[in-house]
Amino acid sequence: MSLYDLFQSIKAGVYPAIPDRYSYKLRLLIDSIIKTNPIERLDIDQIVKICEMHQASESKKPKVDAHLIMDDIIDKLKLLDYERKFVGIMHSKSSKMRSISRIFFSHYEDEKGYNK
């Protein structure tokens, strides 16, 4: 479906369902934004308020320590004997391959501190 086709289907009020991989709240928000009847459609002030409330609730949630996650990943990889099975194979192809350290998983962090 082209972007123009998607525009036309939304304009007509007939569009593909938003995939389940997105949260129920996000799907409901999108459905409320693209209503064809302007009376039923959310205005920008309502959308901003919903987004601000969501951000406020997300900021109150406890953050998971990335180092604990990295340690857990490394422990699970060790259980799978990844060093012998994977790194050993890679050593034979390249002398630069090393074991995975916790630093490996923390290289890409966005401005909010989340790993990408």
All heavy atoms as an XYZ file, in Angstrom:
958
protein
N       0.853     -1.171      0.000
C       0.000      0.000      0.000
C       0.905      1.242      0.000
O       1.799      1.361      0.818
C      -0.899     -0.020      1.239
C      -1.727      1.232      1.406
S      -2.781      1.247      2.882
C      -4.127      0.234      2.366
N       0.663      2.140     -0.904
C       1.454      3.366     -0.983
C       0.993      4.346      0.099
O      -0.080      4.184      0.694
C       1.310      4.000     -2.359
O       0.021      4.574     -2.499
N       1.780      5.368      0.325
C       1.429      6.389      1.300
C       0.133      7.097      0.889
O      -0.730      7.373      1.728
C       2.577      7.386      1.442
C       2.465      8.402      2.553
C       2.301      7.731      3.909
C       3.694      9.296      2.578
N      -0.004      7.333     -0.402
C      -1.227      7.975     -0.904
C      -2.443      7.080     -0.651
O      -3.499      7.563     -0.218
C      -1.103      8.301     -2.395
C      -2.343      8.947     -2.953
C      -2.618     10.294     -2.697
C      -3.241      8.215     -3.721
C      -3.769     10.889     -3.191
C      -4.391      8.810     -4.221
C      -4.653     10.144     -3.951
O      -5.791     10.718     -4.441
N      -2.310      5.790     -0.912
C      -3.406      4.843     -0.660
C      -3.780      4.820      0.818
O      -4.959      4.773      1.171
C      -3.028      3.437     -1.125
C      -2.896      3.323     -2.628
O      -3.505      4.142     -3.354
O      -2.165      2.410     -3.078
N      -2.758      4.845      1.683
C      -3.017      4.869      3.125
C      -3.766      6.141      3.500
O      -4.747      6.103      4.248
C      -1.697      4.774      3.904
C      -1.812      4.804      5.421
C      -2.633      3.623      5.929
C      -0.433      4.803      6.055
N      -3.329      7.271      2.966
C      -4.014      8.547      3.209
C      -5.476      8.464      2.787
O      -6.371      8.877      3.526
C      -3.292      9.681      2.473
C      -4.073     10.962      2.439
C      -4.150     11.773      3.562
C      -4.757     11.350      1.290
C      -4.879     12.952      3.539
C      -5.488     12.526      1.256
C      -5.556     13.332      2.387
N      -5.720      7.928      1.597
C      -7.087      7.829      1.086
C      -7.944      6.911      1.958
O      -9.117      7.208      2.220
C      -7.083      7.341     -0.371
C      -6.555      8.352     -1.349
C      -7.404      9.621     -1.413
O      -8.604      9.618     -1.154
N      -6.760     10.724     -1.747
N      -7.369      5.806      2.415
C      -8.151      4.880      3.239
C      -8.443      5.483      4.613
O      -9.547      5.319      5.147
C      -7.455      3.526      3.357
O      -6.233      3.650      4.027
N      -7.482      6.206      5.183
C      -7.724      6.866      6.473
C      -8.771      7.965      6.301
O      -9.672      8.119      7.127
C      -6.411      7.424      7.065
C      -5.512      6.276      7.512
C      -6.690      8.371      8.228
C      -4.116      6.698      7.930
N      -8.655      8.722      5.215
C      -9.621      9.788      4.925
C     -11.034      9.218      4.821
O     -11.996      9.833      5.268
C      -9.221     10.485      3.629
C     -10.071     11.660      3.267
C      -9.545     12.295      1.987
C     -10.553     13.264      1.424
N     -10.132     13.790      0.128
N     -11.143      8.018      4.270
C     -12.444      7.362      4.132
C     -12.867      6.641      5.415
O     -13.991      6.167      5.519
C     -12.405      6.374      2.974
N     -11.969      6.569      6.379
C     -12.285      5.889      7.634
C     -12.096      4.392      7.573
O     -12.530      3.662      8.454
N     -11.446      3.912      6.523
C     -11.184      2.487      6.358
C      -9.679      2.312      6.237
O      -9.088      2.680      5.230
C     -11.886      1.937      5.093
C     -11.607      0.456      4.933
C     -13.365      2.226      5.130
N      -9.066      1.780      7.260
C      -7.618      1.621      7.256
C      -7.259      0.314      7.944
O      -8.057     -0.241      8.711
C      -6.931      2.814      7.947
C      -7.488      3.119      9.314
C      -6.949      2.524     10.444
C      -8.543      4.003      9.474
C      -7.460      2.795     11.701
C      -9.054      4.275     10.730
C      -8.510      3.673     11.838
O      -9.016      3.939     13.073
N      -6.071     -0.190      7.661
C      -5.679     -1.461      8.282
C      -5.594     -1.330      9.796
O      -5.281     -0.259     10.319
C      -4.292     -1.747      7.692
C      -3.934     -0.604      6.825
C      -5.057      0.358      6.800
N      -5.899     -2.419     10.467
C      -5.817     -2.423     11.926
C      -4.376     -2.171     12.365
O      -3.433     -2.615     11.711
C      -6.303     -3.758     12.472
N      -4.231     -1.458     13.451
C      -2.900     -1.198     14.001
C      -2.427     -2.503     14.648
O      -3.165     -3.116     15.423
C      -2.960     -0.044     15.008
C      -3.438      1.221     14.275
C      -1.613      0.186     15.661
C      -4.006      2.282     15.146
N      -1.234     -2.953     14.313
C      -0.765     -4.259     14.796
C      -0.763     -4.382     16.321
O      -0.558     -3.405     17.044
C       0.670     -4.342     14.250
C       0.706     -3.394     13.101
C      -0.253     -2.305     13.437
N      -0.992     -5.593     16.797
C      -1.042     -5.886     18.234
C       0.297     -5.685     18.934
O       0.337     -5.644     20.155
C      -1.512     -7.322     18.469
C      -2.985     -7.495     18.162
O      -3.708     -6.475     18.097
O      -3.419     -8.640     17.983
N       1.387     -5.574     18.172
C       2.685     -5.386     18.827
C       2.755     -4.035     19.534
O       3.606     -3.810     20.373
C       3.825     -5.540     17.829
C       3.919     -4.447     16.803
C       5.156     -4.616     15.923
N       5.165     -3.642     14.872
C       4.955     -3.880     13.604
N       4.741     -5.114     13.207
N       4.974     -2.921     12.725
N       1.840     -3.106     19.184
C       1.756     -1.824     19.857
C       0.783     -1.934     21.024
O      -0.176     -2.692     20.974
C       1.312     -0.733     18.881
C       2.274     -0.571     17.731
C       1.942     -1.025     16.464
C       3.524     -0.001     17.917
C       2.829     -0.895     15.402
C       4.412      0.131     16.865
C       4.065     -0.322     15.618
O       4.946     -0.205     14.588
N       1.014     -1.162     22.044
C       0.173     -1.250     23.242
C      -1.271     -0.863     22.921
O      -1.539     -0.120     21.961
C       0.720     -0.342     24.343
O       0.500      1.020     24.016
N      -2.151     -1.357     23.758
C      -3.570     -1.044     23.601
C      -3.783      0.464     23.679
O      -4.548      1.035     22.890
C      -4.388     -1.766     24.675
C      -5.845     -1.353     24.677
C      -6.710     -1.792     23.684
C      -6.328     -0.488     25.657
C      -8.039     -1.403     23.667
C      -7.661     -0.088     25.649
C      -8.505     -0.548     24.654
O      -9.812     -0.145     24.637
N      -3.109      1.121     24.621
C      -3.265      2.570     24.786
C      -2.819      3.327     23.530
O      -3.472      4.279     23.114
C      -2.465      3.065     25.991
C      -3.063      2.686     27.311
C      -2.233      3.252     28.444
C      -2.795      2.915     29.784
N      -2.012      3.487     30.886
N      -1.723      2.908     22.926
C      -1.246      3.581     21.717
C      -2.218      3.354     20.563
O      -2.543      4.282     19.822
C       0.150      3.099     21.340
C       0.732      3.721     20.066
C       0.832      5.240     20.196
C       2.081      3.113     19.750
N      -2.711      2.127     20.429
C      -3.672      1.850     19.349
C      -4.949      2.668     19.527
O      -5.491      3.211     18.572
C      -3.982      0.361     19.283
C      -2.792     -0.449     18.773
C      -3.093     -1.901     18.706
N      -3.318     -2.347     20.091
C      -3.817     -3.518     20.431
N      -4.148     -4.378     19.523
N      -3.980     -3.842     21.687
N      -5.405      2.789     20.776
C      -6.597      3.574     21.070
C      -6.358      5.054     20.762
O      -7.219      5.730     20.175
C      -6.988      3.395     22.539
C      -8.283      4.020     23.003
C      -9.458      3.416     22.246
C      -8.449      3.819     24.497
N      -5.177      5.558     21.117
C      -4.840      6.950     20.823
C      -4.828      7.201     19.315
O      -5.423      8.175     18.840
C      -3.481      7.311     21.431
C      -2.965      8.718     21.134
C      -3.877      9.771     21.764
C      -1.543      8.876     21.626
N      -4.196      6.335     18.569
C      -4.141      6.504     17.108
C      -5.536      6.451     16.512
O      -5.893      7.280     15.664
C      -3.209      5.452     16.475
C      -1.764      5.712     16.908
C      -3.330      5.470     14.953
C      -0.799      4.602     16.555
N      -6.338      5.487     16.970
C      -7.723      5.413     16.473
C      -8.482      6.708     16.776
O      -9.281      7.177     15.959
C      -8.463      4.232     17.099
C      -8.114      2.904     16.453
O      -7.657      2.909     15.287
O      -8.289      1.869     17.117
N      -8.236      7.294     17.937
C      -8.915      8.529     18.321
C      -8.428      9.735     17.532
O      -9.156     10.711     17.374
C      -8.716      8.800     19.818
O      -9.224      7.753     20.585
N      -7.200      9.669     17.052
C      -6.630     10.779     16.292
C      -7.137     10.787     14.851
O      -7.315     11.852     14.261
C      -5.083     10.708     16.314
C      -4.574     11.028     17.717
C      -4.467     11.645     15.297
C      -3.080     10.754     17.893
N      -7.392      9.607     14.289
C      -7.750      9.555     12.863
C      -9.236      9.290     12.608
O      -9.616      8.843     11.539
C      -6.870      8.532     12.101
C      -6.964      7.137     12.711
C      -5.434      8.989     12.063
C      -6.124      6.108     11.983
N     -10.053      9.646     13.564
C     -11.507      9.562     13.345
C     -11.906     10.535     12.240
O     -11.397     11.648     12.162
C     -12.270      9.937     14.622
C     -12.063      9.014     15.787
C     -13.062      7.922     15.740
C     -12.941      7.092     17.017
N     -13.601      5.847     16.894
N     -12.832     10.120     11.385
C     -13.265     10.993     10.291
C     -14.209     12.088     10.776
O     -14.234     13.169     10.215
C     -13.943     10.174      9.174
O     -15.022      9.430      9.739
C     -12.962      9.245      8.508
N     -14.966     11.815     11.826
C     -15.880     12.813     12.380
C     -15.086     13.738     13.307
O     -14.576     13.301     14.336
C     -17.003     12.127     13.151
C     -18.022     13.098     13.686
O     -17.809     14.308     13.721
N     -19.141     12.556     14.126
N     -14.982     15.026     12.974
C     -14.183     15.948     13.787
C     -14.650     16.056     15.238
O     -13.843     16.336     16.124
C     -14.348     17.299     13.080
C     -14.974     17.028     11.779
C     -15.582     15.671     11.827
N     -15.923     15.823     15.494
C     -16.442     15.892     16.864
C     -15.866     14.746     17.700
O     -15.572     14.908     18.889
C     -17.987     15.862     16.863
C     -18.514     17.133     16.180
C     -18.542     15.732     18.268
C     -19.997     17.113     15.902
N     -15.679     13.573     17.100
C     -15.138     12.402     17.802
C     -13.611     12.414     17.875
O     -13.018     11.752     18.715
C     -15.585     11.120     17.093
C     -17.074     10.885     17.111
C     -17.466      9.666     16.294
O     -16.569      8.956     15.786
O     -18.670      9.419     16.163
N     -12.980     13.173     16.994
C     -11.518     13.185     16.880
C     -10.905     14.030     17.998
O     -11.422     15.076     18.359
C     -11.140     13.747     15.513
C      -9.690     13.645     15.174
C      -9.375     14.053     13.752
N     -10.151     15.195     13.287
C     -10.815     15.245     12.147
N     -10.828     14.227     11.322
N     -11.478     16.327     11.794
N      -9.773     13.543     18.539
C      -9.047     14.312     19.553
C      -8.410     15.535     18.910
O      -7.937     15.471     17.780
C      -7.944     13.463     20.185
C      -8.370     12.259     21.017
C      -7.144     11.513     21.529
C      -9.250     12.679     22.183
N      -8.398     16.641     19.653
C      -7.684     17.812     19.142
C      -6.257     17.789     19.695
O      -5.916     16.964     20.546
C      -8.415     19.116     19.460
C      -8.509     19.415     20.949
O      -7.626     18.976     21.717
O      -9.457     20.115     21.350
N      -5.426     18.684     19.227
C      -4.006     18.666     19.576
C      -3.792     18.859     21.077
O      -2.891     18.251     21.659
C      -3.203     19.703     18.739
C      -1.701     19.500     18.917
C      -3.599     21.113     19.103
C      -1.194     18.188     18.380
N      -4.600     19.688     21.718
C      -4.452     19.896     23.168
C      -4.714     18.607     23.945
O      -4.017     18.301     24.916
C      -5.391     21.007     23.653
C      -5.008     22.373     23.104
O      -3.798     22.602     22.897
O      -5.925     23.198     22.883
N      -5.724     17.848     23.517
C      -6.023     16.569     24.173
C      -4.882     15.572     23.960
O      -4.509     14.845     24.880
C      -7.331     15.995     23.637
C      -8.549     16.807     24.015
C      -9.781     16.363     23.252
O      -9.742     16.197     22.029
N     -10.879     16.181     23.983
N      -4.323     15.552     22.758
C      -3.222     14.634     22.447
C      -2.001     14.972     23.294
O      -1.375     14.090     23.887
C      -2.885     14.682     20.941
C      -4.069     14.179     20.124
C      -1.625     13.872     20.641
C      -3.966     14.486     18.642
N      -1.679     16.262     23.378
C      -0.534     16.696     24.190
C      -0.743     16.310     25.648
O       0.171     15.798     26.308
C      -0.293     18.216     24.037
C       0.684     18.727     25.073
C       0.198     18.528     22.630
N      -1.948     16.510     26.165
C      -2.241     16.167     27.569
C      -2.064     14.668     27.807
O      -1.470     14.260     28.805
C      -3.659     16.607     27.939
C      -3.980     16.422     29.389
C      -5.326     16.986     29.741
C      -5.584     16.792     31.225
N      -6.854     17.365     31.649
N      -2.557     13.852     26.894
C      -2.406     12.397     27.018
C      -0.931     12.017     27.005
O      -0.474     11.203     27.815
C      -3.185     11.669     25.897
C      -4.688     11.820     26.117
C      -2.784     10.194     25.815
C      -5.538     11.380     24.945
N      -0.162     12.607     26.094
C       1.275     12.312     26.003
C       2.015     12.745     27.264
O       2.892     12.025     27.765
C       1.880     12.974     24.769
S       1.300     12.253     23.224
N       1.671     13.906     27.799
C       2.307     14.373     29.034
C       1.981     13.460     30.209
O       2.848     13.157     31.028
C       1.876     15.808     29.339
C       2.506     16.829     28.418
C       1.935     18.227     28.589
O       0.849     18.388     29.211
O       2.575     19.170     28.077
N       0.730     13.004     30.291
C       0.348     12.081     31.370
C       1.115     10.766     31.235
O       1.572     10.195     32.228
C      -1.163     11.828     31.358
C      -1.963     13.024     31.795
S      -3.773     12.812     31.928
C      -4.195     11.516     30.828
N       1.270     10.296     30.001
C       2.012      9.054     29.776
C       3.475      9.220     30.183
O       4.036      8.353     30.851
C       1.910      8.636     28.309
C       2.696      7.407     27.995
N       2.316      6.156     28.410
C       3.860      7.241     27.327
C       3.211      5.274     28.013
N       4.156      5.910     27.347
N       4.085     10.329     29.782
C       5.482     10.582     30.154
C       5.640     10.668     31.661
O       6.613     10.155     32.222
C       6.001     11.861     29.495
C       6.310     11.700     28.042
C       6.833     12.974     27.413
O       6.445     14.068     27.806
N       7.710     12.816     26.434
N       4.696     11.319     32.329
C       4.763     11.441     33.783
C       4.661     10.070     34.452
O       5.405      9.772     35.393
C       3.656     12.356     34.285
N       3.779      9.220     33.955
C       3.637      7.888     34.552
C       4.857      7.022     34.266
O       5.285      6.233     35.105
C       2.362      7.202     34.073
O       2.453      6.842     32.719
N       5.452      7.172     33.072
C       6.655      6.406     32.729
C       7.846      6.833     33.573
O       8.677      6.017     33.949
C       7.000      6.560     31.249
C       6.080      5.812     30.315
C       6.166      4.298     30.493
O       7.280      3.765     30.491
O       5.112      3.669     30.632
N       7.928      8.127     33.879
C       9.070      8.616     34.655
C       9.014      8.133     36.098
O      10.035      8.112     36.784
C       9.138     10.140     34.607
O       8.052     10.711     35.307
N       7.842      7.742     36.581
C       7.702      7.242     37.953
C       8.059      5.765     38.076
O       8.273      5.269     39.170
C       6.275      7.462     38.449
C       5.929      8.923     38.643
C       4.504      9.103     39.083
C       4.165     10.581     39.181
N       2.770     10.788     39.521
N       8.115      5.075     36.942
C       8.436      3.650     36.980
C       9.908      3.469     37.342
O      10.754      4.238     36.884
C       8.165      2.993     35.625
C       6.710      2.866     35.296
C       6.516      2.147     33.983
C       5.047      2.006     33.648
N       4.856      1.354     32.349
N      10.204      2.460     38.123
C      11.619      2.242     38.469
C      12.421      1.840     37.241
O      11.946      1.104     36.387
C      11.569      1.103     39.494
C      10.250      0.445     39.282
C       9.329      1.481     38.710
N      13.618      2.374     37.148
C      14.504      2.058     36.029
C      15.298      0.797     36.361
O      15.730      0.600     37.484
C      15.475      3.217     35.756
C      14.787      4.529     35.450
C      14.106      4.481     34.103
C      13.509      5.804     33.753
N      12.101      5.853     33.686
N      15.470     -0.033     35.369
C      16.249     -1.249     35.528
C      17.711     -0.903     35.256
O      18.023     -0.236     34.270
C      15.767     -2.344     34.558
C      16.619     -3.585     34.675
C      14.309     -2.659     34.814
N      18.573     -1.331     36.138
C      19.998     -1.061     35.983
C      20.532     -1.838     34.786
O      20.469     -3.070     34.734
C      20.734     -1.461     37.261
C      22.210     -1.136     37.226
O      22.688     -0.553     36.239
O      22.900     -1.465     38.213
N      21.071     -1.122     33.812
C      21.580     -1.738     32.590
C      22.711     -2.714     32.893
O      22.869     -3.730     32.215
C      22.056     -0.669     31.615
N      23.495     -2.430     33.920
C      24.600     -3.335     34.269
C      24.082     -4.692     34.736
O      24.668     -5.726     34.437
C      25.498     -2.709     35.335
C      26.272     -1.541     34.817
N      25.975     -0.250     35.176
C      27.295     -1.467     33.936
C      26.794      0.571     34.559
N      27.602     -0.137     33.785
N      22.970     -4.685     35.471
C      22.384     -5.952     35.907
C      21.892     -6.759     34.712
O      22.057     -7.978     34.659
C      21.230     -5.706     36.879
C      21.602     -5.134     38.232
C      20.348     -4.842     39.047
C      22.524     -6.073     38.987
N      21.303     -6.073     33.752
C      20.822     -6.752     32.545
C      22.008     -7.332     31.779
O      21.978     -8.470     31.322
C      20.007     -5.788     31.667
C      18.723     -5.408     32.385
C      19.712     -6.408     30.306
C      17.929     -4.323     31.709
N      23.068     -6.546     31.645
C      24.248     -7.017     30.917
C      24.873     -8.227     31.607
O      25.242     -9.202     30.947
C      25.276     -5.885     30.797
C      24.843     -4.795     29.851
S      26.044     -3.492     29.797
C      25.140     -2.197     30.613
N      24.972     -8.159     32.926
C      25.514     -9.300     33.660
C      24.655    -10.540     33.457
O      25.161    -11.653     33.287
C      25.628     -8.980     35.149
C      26.736     -8.000     35.474
O      27.634     -7.812     34.615
O      26.704     -7.410     36.564
N      23.343    -10.348     33.447
C      22.424    -11.462     33.242
C      22.590    -12.057     31.841
O      22.608    -13.275     31.665
C      20.983    -10.983     33.447
C      19.995    -12.123     33.464
O      20.261    -13.132     34.147
O      18.955    -12.003     32.786
N      22.744    -11.208     30.846
C      22.947    -11.687     29.473
C      24.243    -12.483     29.380
O      24.282    -13.573     28.798
C      22.967    -10.502     28.478
C      21.569     -9.901     28.362
C      23.475    -10.949     27.103
C      21.529     -8.584     27.608
N      25.295    -11.965     29.968
C      26.589    -12.660     29.924
C      26.505    -13.998     30.639
O      27.012    -15.012     30.143
C      27.695    -11.762     30.510
C      27.959    -10.595     29.548
C      28.974    -12.552     30.747
C      28.845     -9.512     30.110
N      25.816    -14.037     31.785
C      25.647    -15.305     32.505
C      24.896    -16.324     31.651
O      25.262    -17.498     31.599
C      24.899    -15.089     33.821
C      25.746    -14.393     34.868
O      26.996    -14.351     34.714
O      25.165    -13.878     35.843
N      23.867    -15.874     30.964
C      23.105    -16.798     30.110
C      23.929    -17.269     28.917
O      23.860    -18.429     28.519
C      21.812    -16.136     29.663
C      20.793    -16.061     30.791
C      19.502    -15.462     30.351
C      18.444    -15.516     31.413
N      18.743    -14.976     32.691
N      24.729    -16.369     28.344
C      25.609    -16.773     27.246
C      26.626    -17.813     27.713
O      26.941    -18.749     26.985
C      26.318    -15.554     26.651
C      25.457    -14.621     25.807
C      26.229    -13.357     25.461
C      24.971    -15.321     24.557
N      27.124    -17.650     28.929
C      28.079    -18.622     29.464
C      27.413    -19.978     29.647
O      28.034    -21.017     29.404
C      28.670    -18.120     30.778
C      29.686    -17.014     30.563
C      30.253    -16.514     31.864
C      31.226    -15.374     31.587
N      31.727    -14.767     32.812
N      26.147    -19.973     30.070
C      25.416    -21.236     30.211
C      25.290    -21.943     28.860
O      25.260    -23.162     28.785
C      24.022    -21.007     30.798
C      23.970    -20.630     32.269
C      22.542    -20.251     32.650
C      24.472    -21.763     33.150
N      25.202    -21.157     27.791
C      25.105    -21.714     26.443
C      26.474    -22.071     25.870
O      26.571    -22.528     24.737
C      24.409    -20.720     25.512
C      22.960    -20.419     25.844
C      22.448    -19.258     24.998
C      22.091    -21.644     25.652
N      27.519    -21.824     26.649
C      28.894    -22.118     26.239
C      29.234    -21.385     24.939
O      29.833    -21.925     24.035
C      29.082    -23.632     26.084
C      30.546    -24.036     26.081
O      31.392    -23.232     26.528
O      30.843    -25.153     25.611
N      28.832    -20.113     24.895
C      29.025    -19.336     23.664
C      30.491    -19.147     23.331
O      30.858    -19.053     22.170
C      28.319    -17.983     23.768
C      29.150    -16.909     24.433
C      29.855    -15.990     23.660
C      29.255    -16.835     25.813
C      30.632    -15.015     24.257
C      30.027    -15.871     26.408
C      30.718    -14.959     25.637
O      31.491    -14.010     26.226
N      31.371    -19.044     24.341
C      32.784    -18.778     24.060
C      33.395    -19.910     23.235
O      34.119    -19.665     22.284
C      33.562    -18.567     25.357
C      33.237    -17.231     26.001
C      33.991    -17.013     27.297
O      34.370    -18.001     27.962
O      34.192    -15.837     27.639
N      33.076    -21.130     23.597
C      33.631    -22.257     22.856
C      32.953    -22.404     21.492
O      33.601    -22.608     20.478
C      33.462    -23.550     23.655
C      34.107    -24.761     22.979
C      33.942    -26.018     23.817
N      32.554    -26.381     24.013
C      31.793    -27.018     23.113
N      32.289    -27.336     21.936
N      30.549    -27.325     23.370
N      31.631    -22.249     21.473
C      30.883    -22.502     20.244
C      30.974    -21.361     19.238
O      31.063    -21.587     18.046
C      29.416    -22.762     20.572
C      29.198    -24.048     21.332
C      27.743    -24.228     21.665
C      27.525    -25.494     22.459
N      26.151    -25.624     22.907
N      30.910    -20.119     19.718
C      30.869    -18.998     18.790
C      32.205    -18.266     18.690
O      32.747    -18.119     17.613
C      29.774    -18.007     19.210
C      29.685    -16.802     18.325
C      29.172    -16.902     17.041
C      30.116    -15.567     18.765
C      29.092    -15.793     16.228
C      30.038    -14.446     17.954
C      29.521    -14.569     16.689
N      32.720    -17.841     19.805
C      33.952    -17.062     19.791
C      35.112    -17.903     19.267
O      35.940    -17.418     18.503
C      34.265    -16.479     21.188
C      35.581    -15.730     21.175
C      33.143    -15.556     21.637
N      35.141    -19.191     19.611
C      36.195    -20.071     19.105
C      36.177    -20.164     17.595
O      37.209    -20.123     16.934
N      34.980    -20.253     17.017
C      34.849    -20.299     15.560
C      35.318    -18.978     14.964
O      36.021    -18.948     13.960
C      33.378    -20.574     15.158
C      32.973    -21.981     15.589
C      33.175    -20.385     13.668
C      31.494    -22.242     15.503
N      34.941    -17.880     15.586
C      35.303    -16.566     15.070
C      36.813    -16.324     15.201
O      37.401    -15.659     14.372
C      34.521    -15.457     15.789
C      33.020    -15.525     15.540
S      32.565    -15.589     13.794
C      33.031    -13.961     13.277
N      37.443    -16.883     16.258
C      38.892    -16.726     16.425
C      39.635    -17.320     15.238
O      40.635    -16.788     14.784
C      39.374    -17.401     17.717
C      39.385    -16.470     18.889
N      40.098    -15.303     18.903
C      38.753    -16.548     20.079
C      39.921    -14.697     20.061
N      39.098    -15.434     20.790
N      39.116    -18.446     14.734
C      39.793    -19.084     13.610
C      39.674    -18.253     12.333
O      40.504    -18.337     11.447
C      39.229    -20.486     13.380
O      37.872    -20.393     13.019
N      38.634    -17.404     12.250
C      38.433    -16.562     11.073
C      39.090    -15.196     11.230
O      39.483    -14.587     10.263
C      36.938    -16.381     10.805
C      36.242    -17.665     10.432
C      34.779    -17.420     10.180
C      34.096    -18.741      9.834
N      32.688    -18.573      9.566
N      39.176    -14.712     12.456
C      39.728    -13.384     12.703
C      40.417    -13.367     14.055
O      39.863    -13.819     15.041
C      38.609    -12.343     12.681
O      39.063    -11.126     13.199
N      41.586    -12.835     14.106
C      42.315    -12.790     15.371
C      41.834    -11.642     16.259
O      42.269    -11.517     17.389
C      43.817    -12.638     15.099
O      44.042    -11.425     14.407
N      40.914    -10.804     15.779
C      40.448     -9.656     16.547
C      39.271     -9.985     17.467
O      38.927     -9.199     18.325
C      40.043     -8.522     15.612
C      41.198     -7.950     14.828
C      40.737     -6.830     13.934
C      41.910     -6.289     13.126
N      41.497     -5.214     12.233
N      38.605    -11.117     17.303
C      37.416    -11.463     18.073
C      37.789    -11.774     19.512
O      38.700    -12.529     19.784
C      36.728    -12.674     17.424
C      35.415    -13.017     18.035
S      34.233    -11.725     17.692
C      32.813    -12.372     18.476
N      37.071    -11.166     20.455
C      37.300    -11.400     21.879
C      35.990    -11.812     22.532
O      34.925    -11.661     21.959
C      37.820    -10.116     22.539
C      39.191     -9.707     22.076
C      39.696     -8.518     22.889
N      38.809     -7.381     22.838
C      38.864     -6.405     21.932
N      39.750     -6.452     20.971
N      38.021     -5.406     21.969
N      36.081    -12.259     23.763
C      34.875    -12.590     24.520
C      34.035    -11.332     24.704
O      34.560    -10.224     24.751
C      35.254    -13.139     25.898
O      35.969    -14.330     25.753
N      32.738    -11.536     24.856
C      31.835    -10.406     25.057
C      31.940     -9.962     26.512
O      31.867    -10.765     27.427
C      30.384    -10.801     24.728
C      30.262    -11.142     23.256
C      29.417     -9.687     25.103
C      28.910    -11.661     22.843
N      32.112     -8.672     26.710
C      32.146     -8.119     28.062
C      30.879     -7.310     28.290
O      30.132     -7.021     27.360
C      33.370     -7.216     28.238
O      33.203     -6.037     27.477
N      30.653     -6.904     29.531
C      29.470     -6.108     29.829
C      29.523     -4.767     29.111
O      28.497     -4.162     28.842
C      29.280     -5.958     31.318
C      30.342     -5.142     31.985
C      30.340     -5.232     33.474
N      29.041     -5.058     34.057
C      28.839     -4.489     35.225
N      29.852     -4.030     35.901
N      27.649     -4.374     35.722
N      30.697     -4.289     28.757
C      30.843     -3.026     28.033
C      30.242     -3.148     26.635
O      29.669     -2.200     26.106
C      32.326     -2.604     27.955
C      32.837     -2.328     29.364
C      32.516     -1.398     27.068
C      34.329     -2.175     29.452
N      30.320     -4.336     26.057
C      29.796     -4.586     24.710
C      28.338     -4.148     24.592
O      27.927     -3.560     23.609
C      29.926     -6.071     24.384
C      29.337     -6.465     23.062
C      30.075     -6.330     21.900
C      28.046     -6.970     22.972
C      29.538     -6.697     20.673
C      27.508     -7.337     21.763
C      28.257     -7.202     20.608
N      27.532     -4.406     25.636
C      26.104     -4.126     25.595
C      25.771     -2.683     25.951
O      24.635     -2.269     25.846
C      25.350     -5.065     26.537
C      25.459     -6.495     26.142
C      26.310     -7.355     26.815
C      24.728     -6.990     25.087
C      26.424     -8.677     26.448
C      24.833     -8.319     24.715
C      25.676     -9.163     25.389
N      26.725     -1.904     26.370
C      26.421     -0.552     26.827
C      26.984      0.537     25.924
O      27.003      1.694     26.299
C      26.951     -0.357     28.241
O      28.360     -0.473     28.248
N      27.432      0.179     24.738
C      28.040      1.173     23.864
C      27.056      2.198     23.337
O      27.392      3.355     23.173
C      28.733      0.494     22.670
C      30.087      0.001     23.021
N      31.165      0.826     23.099
C      30.526     -1.231     23.343
C      32.225      0.122     23.443
N      31.857     -1.127     23.592
N      25.848      1.799     23.039
C      24.902      2.699     22.412
C      23.794      3.047     23.384
O      22.875      2.305     23.576
C      24.312      2.060     21.148
C      25.380      1.668     20.168
C      25.768      0.350     20.027
C      26.028      2.644     19.422
C      26.766      0.000     19.143
C      27.030      2.297     18.543
C      27.390      0.981     18.402
O      28.375      0.635     17.540
N      23.909      4.210     23.998
C      22.913      4.675     24.939
C      22.352      5.987     24.434
O      23.093      6.863     24.005
C      23.569      4.865     26.308
C      22.738      4.315     27.421
C      23.456      4.372     28.746
O      23.841      5.478     29.153
O      23.611      3.313     29.357
N      21.038      6.115     24.448
C      20.473      7.376     23.987
C      20.498      8.407     25.105
O      20.974      8.152     26.197
C      19.047      7.167     23.440
C      18.065      6.703     24.492
O      18.374      6.768     25.688
O      16.949      6.280     24.105
N      19.943      9.583     24.839
C      20.031     10.681     25.789
C      19.265     10.410     27.076
O      19.515     11.014     28.103
C      19.547     11.985     25.141
C      18.087     11.995     24.700
C      17.854     11.392     23.314
O      18.831     10.992     22.647
O      16.699     11.293     22.893
N      18.320      9.466     27.067
C      17.566      9.130     28.270
C      18.215      8.009     29.052
O      17.741      7.603     30.092
C      16.142      8.711     27.890
C      15.329      9.852     27.312
C      13.936      9.384     26.979
C      13.149     10.514     26.361
N      11.822     10.073     25.946
N      19.313      7.477     28.526
C      20.003      6.417     29.242
C      19.581      5.017     28.853
O      19.956      4.056     29.494
N      18.767      4.887     27.802
C      18.321      3.572     27.369
C      19.277      3.030     26.308
O      19.714      3.758     25.445
C      16.914      3.617     26.771
C      15.876      4.086     27.747
C      15.224      5.298     27.565
C      15.547      3.320     28.845
C      14.260      5.741     28.461
C      14.583      3.747     29.745
C      13.950      4.953     29.546
O      13.008      5.370     30.421
N      19.578      1.752     26.399
C      20.425      1.132     25.362
C      19.624      1.012     24.081
O      18.452      0.702     24.098
C      20.887     -0.254     25.802
C      21.934     -0.169     26.878
O      22.539      0.878     27.078
N      22.134     -1.259     27.585
N      20.299      1.282     22.998
C      19.643      1.160     21.685
C      19.917     -0.206     21.104
O      20.882     -0.829     21.350
C      20.173      2.209     20.723
C      19.711      3.592     21.080
C      20.178      4.563     20.025
C      19.685      5.951     20.360
N      20.100      6.916     19.411
